[in-house]
Amino acid sequence: MRIAVLVKQIPAPVEFRMQDGRLVRDGVPLEVNAYCRRANAKAVELAGPDGEVVVFTMGPLAAADALREMIACGAHRGVHLCDPALAGADTLATAVALAAAIRHQGPFDLVLAGLNSLDSDTGQVPVEVAELLDLPFAAGVRELDVTGGAFTAKLETDDGYCTVTGDLPVALSTAERLCAPSKAPPEEYAAVADDRILRLTAADLDVPADQLGALGSPTSVGPIRVLTASRRALRAASVAHAVDLLEELGAFSDPPEPDDDGQDASRASAALLDAGRDGHHPEGERSVWCFFTEPGVGAELLGEAAELAAWISGTVTAVTTAANAANTLGLGPAGADRLLVIESASEPSEQAAALAAAAARSLPWALLVEGTRSGRVVASIVAARCGWGLTGDAVGLEVSPDGRLVAWKPAFGGRLQVPILSRSPVQMATIRPGVLALRPPRPDATDPTAEMLPAPEPARIRTVAVERDDDTGELRRARTVVAVGVGVEPDGYPVIDELRAALAGAALGATRRVTDQGWVPRSRQIGVTGHAVSPRLLVAVGSSGRFNHTVGIRNAGVLMAVNSNPDAEIFDQVDIGLIGEWQTIVPALTAELNKRGVADRIRSSDPPAGGTATTRRGMRVSDLRASRAKPVRASGRP
């Protein structure tokens, strides 16, 4: 069996630092991306003594060390794409170069890559490479069996697992828990002979120059924004004092809607508004499309799309599958003016094929896709098939002065954000569930009539079993959340449950280390490799506050932490800190909340079923669409 492995060399996350707004790479230790190490290890295992593993990477001269280490761990040889003409490539231009190199060295029975890269948190390149090679693709492989010319894989999903089957050749991305990673000490990989690495330049690839590097990239990056702690970091002297502070910060009731009636927005320049409306968009719809498979996620996307559409004087189109068509009630009030339904499309590749065909015909101004495991695959296939720019896991969306979409993307576990702009006719972004604020429904809006899209060709990979181990929607929708770290062992969870009850049935979340132990289902994991949540109140108990977890909780309205270590990182990233043993503090906190009737107050402050859809500046979406005097920018909650 011949296996191609894609690896990426990144700056060591613990050494991340910025200078003059840019990522410092010179002098910073470099390492192989953690997910890529699993891909190489599994490839070496599958290839056995009679197979061949060829490792591919693209980057400067130093990136050859990543290949040497993987060779030292069992790979047979490496291919290094190294040429100034390849510099500045975005995910699509990177995928174009890597796919060309794989064709150059192929054919291969299997292409393996890591699920995503830790420096940019993107999982787009493996999917786009597969699409450009016309290979079927599956993401997040937790278990893999290859027998003869077929494979069976167990995939991690947002709420559990699914098992898929198909024939070789295939491209797969590996989950973090698939196997032990490939690692070798520097002295071992330094001894790898140079002749085991083939260097390819842009001229060696059968690709036009305008499809490579910065020139071939449909997206570009603006100035980086470093995120600093914006929480209050108050230390409570007692449990009663902590609850007093929670009340002062409005943790138990929603903040009032702004009453400025959009005065700030109306003062924006009319020229800026005209630029936003007259921005270049070749022969396409002035429309924002949203693709989703779950109504709750769809409501978040549609609310954001309604703000963007108001800014460009456009409309909103919802796109979903026939399997979810029965759950489309309320899409009109959520923001949809039109509804497209894809027939018989249960697999991501089928959904992507239908979505790409429809979007290519209409050329909407923007296409927003749910940032779920399957949604990221759908978006990446569409981007590669159509050649459109895609921003993965955006946390905020804006309209630039020239009428283009600006998508803010987190990087390095959320410690910085970068604005991504696209020059393609359709601008794409995925948004993780829980990142965007859920808008109140539009008054008097009716649900659009469904328009059916043709069924696509059957997928080459089929799902044969689905295991759901939890309701992640409950975590994402929760008004209150209690998140546990490894400082709380399972025998203490009954005490945590009492706290959750005192907070009106707070949802349970956890850090990655907790889910790795199997104490809580993996689908309850919050963080860079888990879910993002945005409750009114989140209480973190026994969590150290590492950035890969706190990136998933930064959108909470109020954050409180309980930890026995007064120097724990978590205290710098929350509004209220309680220092002490959780075994003492949590029961006392529960008693204080019950004494003040907090659970009933939280329930009574839940918003009514109806209401007026408002933007973050307090303007009704209908007013924005009707008036040229009130421009507004849409943004997420970074």
C-alpha positions in Angstrom: 0.0 0.0 0.0 1.3 3.5 -0.9 0.3 6.2 1.5 0.8 10.0 1.2 0.9 11.9 4.4 0.5 15.7 4.7 2.4 17.4 7.6 2.8 21.0 8.6 5.5 22.6 10.7 4.3 25.3 13.0 5.7 27.5 15.7 5.5 25.8 19.1 2.2 27.1 20.6 3.8 27.6 24.0 6.4 29.9 22.4 3.8 32.0 20.6 4.6 35.8 20.7 3.8 38.9 18.7 5.9 41.9 17.6 4.4 45.0 15.9 1.2 43.1 15.4 2.7 40.2 13.6 3.6 36.6 14.5 7.2 36.2 15.4 8.7 33.1 13.7 12.4 33.9 13.7 14.1 32.3 16.7 10.9 30.5 17.8 11.1 26.7 18.2 9.2 24.9 15.4 7.5 21.6 15.6 5.3 19.2 13.6 1.6 19.9 14.1 0.2 17.4 16.7 -2.5 16.1 14.5 0.0 15.5 11.6 2.1 13.3 13.9 -0.9 10.9 14.3 -1.4 10.8 10.5 2.2 9.7 10.0 2.1 7.1 12.8 -1.1 5.5 11.4 0.4 5.5 7.9 3.5 3.7 9.0 1.4 1.2 10.8 -0.9 0.6 7.8 1.9 0.4 5.2 3.7 -2.4 7.0 7.0 -3.8 5.7 5.9 -4.0 2.0 4.3 -0.6 1.7 5.6 3.0 1.2 4.9 6.1 3.2 5.7 9.4 1.4 5.4 12.6 3.6 4.6 15.9 2.0 5.1 19.4 3.3 5.2 23.0 2.0 7.3 25.7 3.6 10.7 27.3 3.9 14.0 25.4 4.2 13.5 24.8 7.9 10.3 22.7 7.1 12.5 19.9 5.9 13.1 19.1 9.6 9.4 18.0 9.8 10.0 15.5 7.0 13.2 14.3 8.6 11.4 13.6 11.9 8.6 11.7 10.2 11.1 9.7 8.2 13.0 8.9 11.5 9.6 7.6 12.8 9.1 5.2 9.9 8.2 7.1 6.8 10.2 6.1 3.7 10.9 9.4 2.1 9.7 13.0 2.0 8.7 15.6 -0.6 9.4 19.3 0.2 7.6 22.0 -1.7 10.0 24.9 -1.2 9.9 28.0 -3.5 9.4 31.7 -2.9 6.7 31.5 -5.6 4.7 29.4 -3.1 4.9 31.9 -0.3 1.8 33.6 1.0 -0.5 30.8 0.0 -3.9 30.6 1.7 -5.6 27.3 2.3 -6.8 26.8 -1.3 -3.5 27.8 -3.0 -1.7 25.5 -0.5 -4.1 22.6 -1.4 -3.5 23.3 -5.1 0.3 22.9 -4.7 0.0 19.8 -2.4 -2.5 18.1 -4.7 -0.1 18.7 -7.7 2.8 17.3 -5.7 0.8 14.2 -4.8 -0.2 13.7 -8.4 3.5 14.1 -9.4 4.5 11.3 -7.0 1.4 9.1 -7.2 -0.8 7.2 -7.5 -1.5 6.5 -3.8 -4.0 4.2 -2.2 -4.5 6.5 0.8 -3.9 10.2 1.7 -3.7 10.9 5.4 -3.6 14.3 7.1 -4.2 15.8 10.5 -7.7 17.0 11.4 -6.5 20.6 11.6 -3.4 22.8 12.3 -2.9 24.3 15.7 -1.5 27.5 14.5 -4.6 28.5 12.5 -7.1 26.0 13.7 -8.1 25.2 10.1 -9.2 21.9 8.7 -9.7 23.1 5.2 -6.5 21.9 3.4 -7.0 18.1 3.7 -10.6 18.4 2.4 -9.5 20.7 -0.5 -6.6 18.5 -1.4 -9.1 15.5 -1.6 -11.5 17.5 -3.8 -8.7 18.6 -6.1 -7.6 15.0 -6.4 -11.2 13.8 -6.9 -10.9 11.6 -3.9 -13.7 10.9 -1.4 -13.0 12.4 2.1 -13.9 11.7 5.7 -12.8 13.8 8.7 -11.8 13.0 12.2 -10.9 9.3 12.1 -10.8 7.8 15.5 -10.5 4.1 14.4 -9.4 2.9 11.0 -9.4 -0.5 9.4 -8.1 -1.1 5.8 -8.8 -4.5 4.3 -8.0 -5.2 0.7 -9.4 -2.3 -1.4 -11.9 -1.1 1.2 -11.8 0.8 4.5 -14.0 1.2 7.5 -13.5 4.2 9.8 -15.1 5.4 13.0 -15.3 9.2 12.9 -15.6 11.7 15.7 -18.7 13.9 15.3 -20.0 16.9 17.3 -22.2 14.7 19.4 -20.7 11.3 19.3 -19.4 9.0 16.5 -20.3 7.6 13.2 -19.0 4.7 11.2 -18.3 5.0 7.5 -17.2 2.7 4.7 -15.9 3.1 1.2 -13.3 1.9 -1.3 -9.7 3.0 -1.8 -8.3 5.3 -2.9 -9.5 7.8 -0.2 -8.3 10.8 1.7 -8.9 10.9 5.5 -8.0 13.3 8.3 -7.0 11.9 11.7 -8.4 12.7 15.1 -6.1 13.4 18.0 -7.0 10.2 19.8 -6.5 7.9 16.8 -3.1 6.6 17.9 0.2 7.6 19.6 2.0 10.4 17.7 5.2 10.0 15.7 8.0 11.7 17.7 11.8 11.4 17.5 14.6 13.3 19.2 16.6 15.9 17.2 19.7 13.8 17.0 17.8 11.0 15.3 16.1 13.0 12.6 19.2 15.1 12.0 20.9 11.9 10.8 18.3 11.3 8.0 20.1 11.5 4.7 19.4 14.4 2.4 18.7 12.1 -0.5 15.6 10.8 1.2 13.9 14.2 0.7 12.9 15.4 -2.8 12.6 19.1 -3.2 10.0 20.4 -5.7 9.6 24.0 -6.9 6.7 25.7 -8.5 8.1 24.9 -11.9 8.0 21.2 -11.1 4.2 21.3 -10.5 1.8 21.1 -13.5 -0.1 24.1 -12.3 -0.4 27.6 -13.7 1.6 30.2 -11.8 -1.5 32.3 -11.1 -3.0 29.4 -9.0 0.0 29.3 -6.6 1.3 31.3 -3.7 -0.2 34.7 -2.8 -1.1 35.3 -6.5 -3.3 32.2 -6.5 -4.9 32.8 -3.1 -8.5 34.0 -3.1 -8.2 35.3 0.5 -5.8 37.7 2.1 -5.0 38.5 5.7 -5.2 41.9 7.3 -3.5 43.3 10.4 -3.5 40.8 13.3 -5.4 41.7 16.5 -3.9 40.3 19.7 -6.5 39.5 22.3 -5.9 40.7 25.8 -7.9 39.9 28.9 -11.0 42.1 29.0 -12.6 40.5 32.0 -12.9 42.3 35.4 -10.7 39.7 37.3 -12.4 40.5 40.6 -11.5 38.4 43.6 -14.5 37.7 45.9 -13.9 37.8 49.6 -16.6 35.2 50.3 -19.3 33.2 48.7 -21.9 35.8 49.6 -19.7 38.5 48.1 -19.3 36.5 44.9 -23.1 36.2 44.5 -23.4 40.0 45.2 -21.0 40.6 42.3 -22.9 38.2 40.0 -26.1 40.2 40.7 -24.3 43.5 40.0 -23.0 42.2 36.7 -26.4 41.0 35.6 -25.5 37.3 35.5 -29.1 36.3 36.5 -31.0 38.5 34.0 -30.5 39.7 30.5 -29.1 43.2 30.0 -31.6 45.8 28.7 -31.7 46.4 25.0 -29.9 49.6 23.9 -32.4 52.5 23.5 -30.3 54.8 21.3 -32.5 53.8 18.3 -29.4 53.5 16.2 -28.1 57.1 16.7 -24.5 56.0 16.6 -25.1 54.1 13.4 -27.1 56.9 11.8 -24.1 59.2 12.3 -22.0 57.0 10.0 -21.0 58.5 6.7 -23.4 58.3 3.8 -20.4 57.8 1.6 -19.5 54.7 3.6 -23.0 53.4 3.2 -22.9 53.9 -0.6 -19.5 52.1 -0.8 -21.0 49.2 1.1 -23.9 49.0 -1.3 -22.0 49.5 -4.5 -19.1 47.2 -3.7 -18.1 45.0 -6.7 -20.0 41.8 -7.0 -20.0 40.3 -10.5 -23.4 39.4 -11.9 -24.5 37.8 -8.6 -27.4 38.0 -6.1 -27.2 40.7 -3.4 -28.0 37.8 -1.0 -26.4 36.1 1.9 -26.8 32.3 1.9 -26.7 30.2 5.0 -26.2 26.4 4.9 -27.1 24.4 8.0 -28.5 21.0 9.0 -29.7 21.9 12.5 -32.4 24.6 13.0 -30.8 25.9 16.2 -27.5 26.5 14.4 -29.5 27.9 11.5 -31.1 30.5 13.7 -27.7 31.8 14.7 -26.5 32.0 11.1 -29.7 33.6 9.8 -29.6 36.3 12.5 -26.1 37.3 11.5 -27.0 37.0 7.8 -29.9 39.4 8.3 -27.6 42.1 9.6 -25.2 41.6 6.7 -28.0 41.6 4.2 -29.4 44.8 5.7 -26.0 46.5 5.2 -25.8 45.5 1.5 -29.6 45.9 0.9 -29.9 42.3 0.1 -31.8 39.2 1.2 -31.2 36.0 3.1 -31.5 32.5 1.7 -31.5 29.5 4.0 -30.2 26.2 2.5 -30.8 22.9 4.3 -31.5 19.2 3.5 -34.8 17.4 3.0 -34.1 15.4 6.2 -34.3 18.7 8.1 -37.1 20.3 6.1 -39.7 19.3 8.6 -37.8 21.4 11.2 -37.7 24.7 9.2 -40.6 26.4 11.1 -39.4 29.7 12.4 -36.8 30.3 9.7 -38.6 33.4 8.4 -38.7 35.1 11.8 -35.1 34.0 12.3 -34.1 36.0 9.2 -34.7 33.8 6.1 -36.4 35.4 3.0 -36.0 32.3 0.9 -35.6 28.5 1.6 -33.7 26.0 -0.6 -34.0 22.3 0.3 -31.6 19.7 -1.0 -33.2 16.4 -1.8 -31.7 13.1 -0.6 -28.4 14.4 0.7 -27.4 12.8 4.0 -23.6 12.7 3.4 -21.4 15.9 3.5 -20.1 15.3 -0.1 -23.7 15.1 -1.4 -24.7 18.3 0.4 -21.6 20.0 -0.9 -22.3 19.0 -4.5 -25.8 20.4 -4.4 -24.8 23.5 -2.6 -21.9 24.2 -4.9 -24.1 23.8 -8.0 -26.8 26.1 -6.7 -24.4 28.8 -5.4 -22.4 28.7 -8.7 -25.6 29.5 -10.6 -26.7 32.3 -8.3 -23.4 33.7 -7.1 -24.6 35.1 -3.7 -22.7 37.9 -2.1 -21.7 35.6 0.7 -22.1 31.9 1.8 -22.1 31.1 5.5 -21.9 27.5 6.6 -22.3 25.9 10.0 -19.0 25.3 11.6 -19.7 21.7 12.7 -17.5 18.8 11.8 -19.6 18.0 8.7 -20.2 21.6 7.9 -16.5 22.4 7.6 -16.2 19.5 5.1 -19.1 20.8 3.1 -17.7 24.3 3.0 -14.2 23.2 2.0 -15.5 21.0 -0.8 -17.5 23.9 -2.2 -14.5 26.3 -1.9 -12.2 23.9 -3.7 -14.8 23.0 -6.4 -15.6 26.6 -7.2 -12.3 28.3 -6.4 -13.8 30.6 -3.8 -12.1 32.0 -0.7 -13.1 30.4 2.6 -12.5 31.6 6.2 -12.8 28.8 8.7 -14.3 29.2 12.1 -15.0 32.9 11.9 -15.9 34.6 15.2 -17.0 37.9 13.8 -18.3 39.2 10.5 -18.2 42.8 9.2 -18.8 44.7 5.9 -15.8 46.6 4.7 -16.0 50.2 3.4 -15.8 48.8 -0.1 -18.7 46.4 0.4 -16.7 43.2 1.0 -17.1 40.7 3.7 -14.5 40.8 6.5 -14.4 37.6 8.5 -12.5 37.6 11.8 -10.7 34.3 12.5 -9.0 33.1 15.7 -5.5 31.7 15.6 -3.2 30.1 18.1 -6.0 28.8 20.3 -7.8 32.1 20.2 -5.0 34.3 21.5 -5.1 36.4 18.4 -7.6 37.2 15.7 -6.9 38.0 12.0 -9.3 39.7 9.5 -9.7 37.6 6.3 -10.9 39.2 3.1 -11.8 37.3 -0.1 -11.6 38.5 -3.7 -13.7 35.7 -5.1 -17.2 36.4 -6.4 -18.7 34.4 -3.5 -17.2 35.0 -0.1 -17.4 32.1 2.3 -17.1 31.5 6.0 -17.9 28.8 8.5 -19.0 29.9 12.0 -18.9 27.6 15.0 -22.2 27.0 16.8 -22.4 29.1 20.0 -20.1 31.9 18.7 -22.8 34.3 17.4 -25.5 36.0 19.5 -29.0 34.6 18.9 -31.2 37.5 17.8 -34.9 37.8 18.8 -37.2 36.8 16.0 -38.4 39.3 13.4 -42.0 40.4 14.1 -44.7 39.4 11.6 -42.2 37.5 9.4 -43.5 34.4 7.8 -41.7 31.2 6.8 -40.6 31.1 3.1 -41.9 28.4 0.8 -39.4 25.7 0.2 -37.8 25.4 -3.2 -36.3 22.0 -4.0 -32.8 21.5 -5.3 -32.0 18.4 -7.4 -30.6 15.4 -5.6 -26.8 15.0 -6.1 -25.0 11.9 -7.2 -24.7 9.3 -4.4 -21.6 9.7 -2.1 -18.6 7.3 -2.5 -18.4 7.1 1.3 -21.5 5.9 3.2 -22.4 6.1 6.8 -23.4 2.7 8.2 -23.8 3.5 11.9 -24.3 6.6 14.2 -23.7 6.8 17.9 -24.8 9.8 19.8 -23.5 10.0 23.3 -25.0 13.3 24.3 -27.2 16.3 23.4 -24.6 19.0 22.5 -27.4 21.3 21.5 -28.4 21.6 25.1 -24.9 22.8 25.9 -24.9 25.3 23.1 -28.4 26.7 24.0 -27.9 26.8 27.7 -28.4 30.1 29.5 -26.1 28.9 32.3 -23.2 26.4 32.2 -21.0 24.8 34.8 -17.7 23.7 33.3 -15.5 21.2 35.3 -11.8 20.7 35.1 -9.7 17.8 36.2 -9.6 19.3 39.7 -13.1 17.8 40.2 -13.1 14.1 40.0 -16.2 12.1 39.1 -17.1 11.3 42.8 -17.7 15.0 43.2 -20.1 15.4 40.3 -23.2 15.0 42.5 -22.1 18.2 44.3 -21.7 19.8 40.9 -25.2 18.7 39.9 -26.6 20.5 42.9 -24.9 23.7 41.8 -26.3 23.2 38.3 -29.8 22.9 39.8 -29.4 26.1 41.7 -28.5 27.8 38.4 -31.8 26.8 36.8 -30.5 23.5 35.4 -27.2 24.7 34.1 -25.6 22.6 31.3 -22.5 20.6 32.1 -19.3 21.4 30.2 -15.7 20.1 30.6 -12.1 20.6 29.7 -10.3 18.4 27.3 -8.4 16.6 30.0 -11.7 15.7 31.7 -13.1 14.1 28.5 -9.7 12.4 27.8 -10.2 10.7 31.1 -13.7 9.5 30.0 -15.3 11.3 33.0 -17.6 13.3 30.8 -18.6 12.5 27.1 -16.3 14.1 24.6 -19.2 16.0 23.1 -19.2 18.1 26.3 -15.7 19.3 25.7 -15.4 23.1 25.5 -12.4 24.7 23.8 -10.3 24.9 20.6 -10.9 21.2 19.8 -14.4 21.2 21.3 -17.4 23.5 21.4 -17.7 27.3 21.8 -20.5 28.4 24.2 -22.0 31.7 24.9 -24.3 31.4 28.0 -25.4 34.3 30.2 -23.3 32.9 33.0 -20.5 30.2 33.1 -19.0 28.9 36.3 -15.7 27.1 35.9 -14.8 24.7 38.7 -11.4 23.1 39.1 -10.1 24.4 35.7 -6.5 25.8 35.4 -7.5 28.2 32.6 -5.3 27.0 29.7 -6.0 29.0 26.5 -7.1 25.9 24.5 -10.1 25.7 26.9 -10.8 29.4 27.6 -11.1 30.2 23.9 -14.4 28.3 24.0 -15.9 30.2 26.9 -14.8 33.8 26.1 -18.3 34.6 24.7 -20.0 34.0 28.0 -21.8 37.1 29.4 -20.3 36.7 32.9 -17.5 34.2 33.9 -16.8 33.0 37.4 -14.1 30.6 38.5 -13.5 28.4 41.6 -10.0 27.2 42.1 -7.7 26.5 45.1 -4.6 27.9 43.4 -4.5 31.7 43.8 -2.1 31.9 40.9 -4.2 29.8 38.4 -4.4 31.3 34.9 -8.2 31.1 35.0 -8.5 34.0 37.5 -7.0 36.4 34.9 -9.7 35.4 32.4 -12.9 35.6 34.4 -15.0 38.4 36.0 -15.1 36.9 39.5 -12.7 34.5 41.2 -13.3 32.5 44.3 -10.2 31.0 45.9 -10.5 27.8 47.9 -11.2 24.1 47.8 -14.2 23.4 45.6 -15.5 20.8 48.0 -16.1 23.7 50.5 -17.0 26.5 48.1 -19.4 24.8 45.8 -21.9 23.6 48.5 -21.8 27.0 50.1 -22.3 28.7 46.7 -25.2 26.4 46.0 -26.8 27.2 49.4 -26.4 30.9 48.8 -28.0 30.8 45.3 -30.9 28.8 46.6 -31.4 31.2 49.5 -31.7 34.1 47.1 -34.0 32.2 44.7 -31.7 32.6 41.8 -33.0 29.6 39.8 -36.5 31.2 39.6 -35.1 34.6 38.7 -33.1 33.1 35.8 -36.2 31.2 34.5 -38.4 34.3 34.8 -35.9 36.4 32.8 -36.0 34.1 29.8 -37.0 36.1 26.7 -40.5 35.7 25.4 -41.2 33.6 22.3 -41.9 36.6 20.2 -40.2 40.0 20.1 -38.4 42.3 17.8 -35.2 41.3 15.9 -32.6 43.8 16.8 -29.0 44.4 15.7 -26.3 44.9 18.3 -26.8 48.7 18.0 -30.5 48.3 18.8 -31.9 48.8 15.3 -34.6 46.7 13.9 -33.5 44.7 10.8 -36.6 45.9 9.0 -35.6 49.5 9.6 -32.1 48.9 8.2 -33.5 47.4 5.1 -35.9 50.3 4.6 -33.5 53.2 5.2 -30.4 54.4 3.6 -29.7 56.7 6.5 -28.8 54.0 9.1 -25.9 51.9 8.1 -24.6 49.3 10.5 -21.8 46.9 10.6 -22.4 43.3 11.7 -19.9 41.6 14.0 -19.7 38.5 16.1 -18.8 38.4 19.8 -15.0 38.0 19.8 
